[in-house]
Structure formats: structure tokens, C-alpha cells
Amino acid sequence: MGNGFTEEAQKEWDRLPKVAQKHVLESVFCVRCLTGVTVIDYSGAIEDGVLVLHGRCKNCGQAVTRVVD
């Protein structure tokens, strides 16, 4: 990960077990595909106190967002 994460977001992401990270990355809702998808080309930041990932749908390229709570 790393490059697209703020320092604070990277610390939060690293606190998650690898299996939880995998689940988060593979369970992002895409409004174009209307289903859960895998996120690609993602970055992370802390927004309003929570970790948020921004990226693209692996299937169609639509912008997607995943709140990690």
C-alpha cells in the first residue's frame, strides 16, 4: 500500500489484520456494477476521524469509496 496513504491513514490500515485488509479491499460497493467489487488503484486518508479508501472498481473503473470502521 503506502504511496497513496496519508501517514495517519497508513498507521490505521496497518493495525488491521491482513485478512481484514483483504476483506475490505474485496467488499467495496460499485454504483455502476450494483454489487460488491474489488477496489484497485486505491489511496487512504482519515476523514472525520475514520479511515476512508478511495479507488476504482476492478470491473468497470467507476470511482468507489470504502469507509473502514
BELBEL-V833588 format. One record per pair of residues at least 4 apart in sequence whose ideal C-beta (glycine too) atoms are under 7 Angstrom apart, sorted by the first residue. I is the first residue (numbers start at 1). J is the second residue. Records with the same first field share a line. If there is no record, write none. Layout:
I=J, J
//
This chain:
1=5, 10, 13
2=10
4=42, 43, 44
5=9, 10, 13, 43, 44
6=10, 44, 45, 46
7=11
8=12, 46
9=13, 44, 45, 46, 51
10=14
11=15
12=46, 51
13=21, 44, 51
16=20, 21
18=22
19=23
20=24
21=25
22=26
23=27
24=66, 68
25=38, 39
26=38
27=36
28=36, 37, 39, 64, 66
29=36
30=35, 37, 57, 59, 60, 62, 64
31=62
32=57, 60, 62
33=37, 57, 59, 60
37=57, 58, 59
38=58
39=53, 55, 56, 64, 66
40=55, 56, 58
41=55, 56
42=53, 54, 55
43=54, 55
44=51, 52, 53
45=52
46=50, 51
47=52
50=67, 68, 69
51=68
52=65, 67
53=65, 66, 68
54=65
55=64
56=61, 62, 63, 64
57=61, 62, 64
//
